[in-house]
Structure formats: C-alpha cells, structure tokens
Amino acid sequence: AAPDFLKSAFSEGEDQHDFTSHCIKNLEKLQIDAVIPIGGDDTLSFAERLHKEGFPVIAIPKTMDNDVFGTDYCIGFSTAITRGVGFIHALRTCAGSHERIAVIELFGRYCGETSLISAYLAGVDRAIISEVPFDPEKLAKLIMKDKKANPKNYVMITISEGAKMTGSDMLMTGESDAYGHRRLGGIGEETGEILKKLTGEDVLNQRLSYLMRSGAPDSLDLMVAVNYANMAIDLFLKDTFGRLVALNRGTYTDIPLSIITTGQKRVDVRELYDVGEYRPKVMHVSGKPMFLY
C-alpha cells in the first residue's frame, strides 16, 4: 500500500501536492535512463510533465476508449470491440427468445467510439454515445419501430457508460480516483428502466464492464502492441525522447508527446453518427483511414 503522503499527491482541494520532482529524484537514484509509460490521457499527461521537467520519456498509447489525441489507435481498442461484438451476438439469443429490449452498456467515458463501432459491426438497432445527449422518449419510439420490424420481435441497443440524457449529467458513483474521476456506470440500467415504463416491454440490461478488457488480446492488438514496443526501443536507442508512438491513417509514426494536451479525440459525429436516429452512419468509406477518422 502507498504511504498516505503519496496517496494525496493528486487529491483535490487546498492540500494538493506535486511530487514530480520527488519522482524524478527517485528515478535518477535508481539509475533509470528513461521511462516508457503506457496508458491513456491521464497517464500520458503526467508523462508529458516528466518530459517538460527534463526526464527522458517515450510514450505508448493504451486505452480501450481509443481517445488519446494524436493517434488513430490505442492498444486495447480492438480487443474491446471484439469482446463487445461477441457479447452482443451472444445476447441476441436471450433477447430474441423472450422478445425483449436489450440495453448493453459499454465502457467509454467521454468518447463513445466503443459503443458506436461495436454497434456498427454487430448490426445493433440503436447506439447511444457519450458525445450526444439522448431523449429517452424519442429512443423509446424508435426502438418500438425496430422491434415491430424485426420478425423475431426484439431490439438491441448499445450505450456508452458516459452517455447523458438530455438535460442531465453523467451517472457517477463513489469517490474520485487519483486523477479526479469518479466511477461511471448505471446509465444502461437507468435507461432500461425508463424504456420499460415508456414501452411496457421487458428489458434485458447487461453491463459488459471489465469483460471488455479481460483475457488475451486479439491479433490486431498484439500486432500494434509489438510494433509500438519496437518503435519505442528504436527511439530510445537513437536518444530521441518526448515522443508518442502512434498510428496515423494506417501508418506507424512518432509525434511530439506534447500533442496529447492540445486537443481531445472524440467521435466524429457529423461523419459517423446519425443524431436524429441514434445509430451509426458510416458511408463513402473510400479514402477514409482504417479506423474511419
């Protein structure tokens, strides 16, 4: 367990402390030549801080949300989508046999790409994403049309854990983590309960949660992870630091680590999402990058 003084390093409030210099002293004492942090926005933002303070850093993007700004791909995304699509298809049996509305909640705090792409690949009826607040009454009307149009009389919906109903905030529980984020989860269940009241239909609520990031990675994740590692070692051997290994329009590259703090990666709603119909809108793919945007 970490000492209390370290636990408060990122605490909120007036007693917030910054232990960056302490970390650097320890790294130097341990004769660490460089660090290769692997993670998402929070991890890599501190990696950028270390780099600014003069410590050698080479960063690797890894988050199943796939939302690190500056790269098309983060390790973990493909495996999460593969898991999501598999579970969605498996749940069709339960939804269809009881003629239910299935609401499947997937990880995705600020970026709804896991919900969007899982829905797109699994042929889901409607997909709710973090970027677009939704109206439950409108959603209820849409899915009842879907249900009646389905010969087996069931409907499938994906929803990001960070999704919000119109005029509401994200559903959060528990205390904040080291980066100030509270745990998300529950929007799928709440949406399901509302849909049940509005439609009178039985609802199957399934929160995939950590099942999306469990087990062995798929082949695409393995390939990208191994290649990112090779790139990081190449940069280290060339004494090239302050870089983020990345994929850009299908090509491996490295970019300044500082890029991650200059923007936010979110679903390209205009290109890939039908706001009025709450579903993926993927057309005219020719010329688009492998991961569509």
Order of alpha helices (4+ residues) and beta strands (2+ residues): alpha-alpha-beta-alpha-beta-alpha-beta-alpha-beta-alpha-beta-beta-beta-alpha-beta-alpha-beta-beta-alpha-beta-beta
